[in-house]
Amino acid sequence: MITLNEHYFKLQASYLFSDIAARVTSFQKENPEIDVIKLGIGDVTKGLTPTSIAAFHKAVDEMADDATFRGYGPEQGYEFLREAIAVNDFQSRGADISSDEIFVSDGAKCDTGNFQELFTSDITIAIPDPVYPVYLDTNVMAGRTGEFADGRYRGVVYLESTRENNFVPDLPEDKVDLIYLCFPNNPTGSTISKTELKNWVDYARDHKALILFDAAYESFIRDDSLPKTIYEVEGAREVAVEFRSFSKNAGFTGTRCAYTVVPKECRAYDGKGNIQHIHSLWHRRHCTKFNGVSYPVQRAAEATYSEEGKKETRALVDYYMRNADAVCDTFRSLNYEFAGGENSPYIWIDGKRDSWEFFDMLLRETGVVCTPGGGFGKCGNQYIRISAFNSYENVQTAMTRLTEKLK
Ligand code: MLT
């Protein structure tokens, strides 16, 4: 008899963003006359930059010629891209990361979801609430939680992020083993200072824990005093893995390219309590389950680090941040309390009512799609998230409609 992984039955019916997409599609079918504006899922709308696309085209042409064709590449990514990443994203910030500590992949979603595979099912996990749902769902699938009751899975340590703590969770009171952190945060848009991040690094060092640090939105940080990578914090190399993506800063959501940093000193423990290095295990896992990102995509990603590429990528980020400013201005003038939007493309708005009801009302009455905060965790139940990823014109129209409705 072929039996199923029982833990899948504990999951909530569908993945948050698929659920929202289905609701929006059915609304559009029933109301074809309404011009729906999507500020829900954080999917970019602007095309790849000229420098990236030129490198992409050139690499595609190379693939058509036997002399320059490339078959399987190194699973962990071509050296040209790994070196560009190490130099530009880390060494330039004084973070001591080398190219062989970078693993190029097709998405931070997959990597943040897959990384937990390295650990036993009885470790204690700490997950922010609210946060990107992939961390929790993948641990549910792996059997690391109990049943879902009253908005929470049993056996998980939830790190509550509320207005009271400025959406930066406090250190857990109980000992935890695997800690997920995401800054700039999805969905709250909050950021973490270097001092606060150091507290987490120290906690992990003191408790033999590991931090999985999702920095997919680091390029939206405008305040230069904030850390852009966890490796700016002393001692992080032993206790932190970092995830990054080209999706949001360079428009790669449909092109797919990301990377994970696993420093060589990064450690966990075997069943006897002996230190083991995670780098070789993740390398083993990556080579076994993944055949690398396609060559043209890696060339397109590499091009984002050229002088011209950097300027263009910065302009893309600035474009979306102008939208974020417009969303903040609107909700400020409507007297709503909100977080984010300053160093993040997400604005986290206190709707002071059930988030799914608010979502439904906005969709029905304004045609604007947001993301209900409850989908990110219990602490999000009265919030909605608005994403700055759309055209400036659409964001303007959406803000006019919201002002009309909510004033
Ligand atoms: C989001 O809207 O939270 C993200 O776009 C989802 C993702 O990056 O997978």
Residues whose N, C-alpha, C, O or C-beta is under 5 A from the ligand:
A	BS01	MLT	G40 I41 G42 D43 K109 N186
